[in-house]
Amino acid sequence: MTPIESIYEIKSAIIDLQKYLHSKDKVVSYRAQERYEQWVERFFRENINVVEAEKRNICLHDFDYFLKLLESTIEYYDLNDGEFLWTAED
């Protein structure tokens, strides 16, 4: 799987999770948050040389920020043919 394909997989998964993150059922919400955190961790693990690790904590607590970072990373890969050493901007 290419980095872009992986990012699209992550993006699709978290969009599906979004409706459960704010569920009134605490168990559902908790499990959705666990899964969301796993997707964030995967993204940062797979893009360690591309995205600043410091952004991880922001992404864990800000769904919209994470979506924007996913899009920015896809654009980066598109523009640089997968080259590394890029840092995400706020």
PAFI-148774 format. One record per residue: x, y, z negated of N, C-alpha, C in turn. Coordinates in pm, whole numbers, always signed. Atoms other than C-alpha are relative to their C-alpha. Layout:
<nodes>
<node <X,Y,Z>,<X,Y,Z>,<X,Y,Z>>
...
</nodes>
This chain:
<nodes>
<node <+85,-117,+0>,<+0,+0,+0>,<+90,+124,+0>>
<node <-79,-123,-4>,<+137,+342,+89>,<-39,+90,-117>>
<node <+36,-92,+108>,<+147,+622,-168>,<-133,+72,+25>>
<node <+125,-70,-31>,<-137,+802,+12>,<-119,-94,-20>>
<node <+109,+96,+20>,<-353,+488,+16>,<-27,-21,-148>>
<node <+15,+18,+144>,<-290,+441,-354>,<-71,+120,-63>>
<node <+63,-121,+53>,<-387,+801,-428>,<-148,+2,+36>>
<node <+141,+5,-39>,<-710,+760,-231>,<-77,-104,-83>>
<node <+63,+101,+85>,<-785,+444,-429>,<-26,+57,-140>>
<node <+15,-62,+132>,<-727,+631,-756>,<-111,+104,+2>>
<node <+101,-106,-11>,<-938,+925,-641>,<-140,-60,+7>>
<node <+131,+65,-11>,<-1227,+701,-543>,<-44,-59,-134>>
<node <+33,+63,+128>,<-1212,+515,-874>,<-40,+103,-105>>
<node <+34,-97,+105>,<-1213,+826,-1091>,<-128,+77,+33>>
<node <+127,-63,-37>,<-1496,+984,-893>,<-116,-91,-42>>
<node <+102,+95,+46>,<-1696,+668,-961>,<-16,+3,-151>>
<node <+3,-3,+146>,<-1605,+693,-1330>,<-61,+128,-57>>
<node <+39,-131,+51>,<-1702,+1058,-1361>,<-138,+0,-67>>
<node <+135,+0,+58>,<-2070,+990,-1428>,<-6,-70,-135>>
<node <-2,+72,+127>,<-1977,+761,-1716>,<+80,+71,-109>>
<node <-86,-68,+98>,<-1726,+992,-1882>,<-80,+82,-100>>
<node <+82,-83,+89>,<-2003,+1208,-2030>,<-131,-68,-35>>
<node <+119,+77,+34>,<-2250,+931,-2100>,<-39,+24,-145>>
<node <+47,-13,+138>,<-2466,+963,-2409>,<+31,-125,-81>>
<node <-39,+125,+66>,<-2376,+603,-2488>,<+150,+7,-29>>
<node <-140,-18,+40>,<-2052,+632,-2684>,<+90,-112,+49>>
<node <-81,+113,-46>,<-1932,+285,-2585>,<+31,+16,+148>>
<node <-18,-20,-144>,<-1981,+359,-2215>,<+100,+113,+24>>
<node <-89,-115,-13>,<-1809,+696,-2249>,<+144,-37,-38>>
<node <-134,+41,+47>,<-1518,+544,-2443>,<+69,-89,+102>>
<node <-58,+92,-99>,<-1463,+265,-2189>,<+36,+76,+128>>
<node <-29,-80,-119>,<-1483,+514,-1902>,<+126,+83,-21>>
<node <-120,-78,+30>,<-1221,+732,-2072>,<+125,-88,+3>>
<node <-113,+94,-4>,<-995,+429,-2117>,<+41,-29,+145>>
<node <-28,+28,-141>,<-1025,+344,-1747>,<+59,+123,+69>>
<node <-51,-124,-57>,<-969,+708,-1650>,<+147,+18,-35>>
<node <-139,-13,+45>,<-650,+718,-1856>,<+91,-100,+70>>
<node <-78,+99,-73>,<-530,+399,-1687>,<+29,+46,+143>>
<node <-22,-51,-135>,<-577,+559,-1345>,<+101,+115,+0>>
<node <-97,-110,+11>,<-389,+872,-1457>,<+140,-57,-19>>
<node <-131,+63,+25>,<-105,+655,-1590>,<+56,-62,+127>>
<node <-45,+63,-126>,<-89,+462,-1264>,<+51,+105,+97>>
<node <-41,-107,-91>,<-74,+782,-1060>,<+139,+53,-36>>
<node <-129,-56,+40>,<+215,+920,-1262>,<+112,-103,+9>>
<node <-100,+106,-12>,<+398,+587,-1266>,<+42,-17,+146>>
<node <-29,+21,-142>,<+371,+551,-887>,<+62,+123,+67>>
<node <-49,-124,-62>,<+463,+915,-817>,<+100,+71,-91>>
<node <-93,-54,+100>,<+733,+962,-1081>,<+100,+98,+59>>
<node <-99,-89,-63>,<+972,+1128,-835>,<-64,+113,+79>>
<node <+71,-98,-81>,<+705,+1348,-682>,<-72,+104,-86>>
<node <+82,-87,+85>,<+497,+1496,-965>,<+65,+14,-137>>
<node <-58,-26,+132>,<+616,+1656,-1286>,<-73,-79,-107>>
<node <+57,+82,+106>,<+560,+1425,-1582>,<-79,+85,-100>>
<node <+67,-89,+95>,<+451,+1725,-1792>,<-148,+22,+35>>
<node <+139,-19,-45>,<+130,+1743,-1587>,<-91,-111,-51>>
<node <+77,+116,+44>,<+20,+1406,-1727>,<-100,+33,-109>>
<node <+89,-34,+111>,<-125,+1542,-2051>,<-115,+90,+44>>
<node <+107,-85,-52>,<-319,+1809,-1867>,<-102,-86,+73>>
<node <+89,+85,-78>,<-462,+1547,-1632>,<-85,-91,-89>>
<node <+75,+88,+90>,<-565,+1322,-1921>,<-122,+69,-60>>
<node <+108,-75,+64>,<-790,+1599,-2051>,<-78,+90,+95>>
<node <+66,-89,-95>,<-894,+1782,-1735>,<-22,-73,+133>>
<node <+36,+78,-118>,<-1071,+1578,-1469>,<+20,+80,+129>>
<node <-10,-83,-120>,<-1090,+1864,-1217>,<+146,+29,+37>>
<node <-142,-24,-25>,<-721,+1942,-1255>,<+63,-123,+64>>
<node <-54,+123,-55>,<-638,+1578,-1188>,<-41,-18,+146>>
<node <+45,+9,-140>,<-849,+1578,-871>,<+80,+94,+90>>
<node <-78,-97,-78>,<-668,+1890,-750>,<+144,-48,+18>>
<node <-136,+51,-9>,<-332,+1732,-827>,<+7,-118,+99>>
<node <+4,+109,-98>,<-429,+1420,-630>,<+0,+56,+142>>
<node <+8,-61,-133>,<-521,+1636,-331>,<+133,+67,+38>>
<node <-128,-66,-27>,<-200,+1839,-361>,<+108,-101,+32>>
<node <-101,+103,-24>,<+6,+1523,-372>,<-20,-64,+137>>
<node <+28,+52,-134>,<-165,+1386,-62>,<+52,+98,+105>>
<node <-50,-101,-94>,<-91,+1713,+118>,<+152,-1,+6>>
<node <-146,+6,+5>,<+269,+1692,+4>,<+51,-116,+85>>
<node <-43,+116,-78>,<+308,+1342,+147>,<-25,+21,+148>>
<node <+30,-27,-141>,<+139,+1448,+471>,<+102,+95,+62>>
<node <-93,-101,-53>,<+370,+1747,+513>,<+145,-47,+2>>
<node <-141,+38,+14>,<+691,+1574,+408>,<+27,-145,+35>>
<node <-16,+140,-40>,<+640,+1224,+545>,<+53,-88,-113>>
<node <-34,+84,+114>,<+677,+1078,+198>,<+129,+35,-71>>
<node <-123,-39,+70>,<+994,+1262,+94>,<-32,+39,-142>>
<node <+22,-24,+142>,<+1040,+1318,-277>,<+51,+138,-44>>
<node <-53,-120,+67>,<+1152,+1592,-518>,<-94,+119,+8>>
<node <+101,-105,+2>,<+830,+1793,-516>,<-58,+10,-139>>
<node <+69,-16,+128>,<+666,+1941,-824>,<-134,+65,+26>>
<node <+135,-54,-17>,<+297,+2013,-851>,<-10,+139,-60>>
<node <+21,-136,+52>,<+185,+2368,-902>,<-133,+4,-70>>
<node <+126,-15,+74>,<-85,+2473,-1148>,<-106,+60,+86>>
</nodes>
